[in-house]
Amino acid sequence: MQNEIVMMVRPSMKKDLGRCNLANGTFIYSMWQGYRASDYQQAFESWLGENGFRSLYLHTSGHATVSDIKRLIDGLNPQKIVPIHTMMPDAFLEYSDNVALKKDGEIFKL
């Protein structure tokens, strides 16, 4: 995915994506597969396909324990950690020197 734009989107953002003229990227679906059966999601994914996006499935969950988070960071030794979907992003500063805290809506480069 080098030189590709990576961002988190949901079907309600389709109009905004269309205005950006994005094409030929990778769509990573990371929620329960059952949600993909809805007409709303299928229409969005069909639109992405028509615009050259390939689709990958990678389930994630935002419900990790502190010990799991520490173990993951220790095991992967990532170059950068950007905490999202958390009420306590500052807590990540205790686990690594590679934490980059960002505000909601702030654009940043990985």
Disulfide bonds with the S-S distance in Angstrom:
none
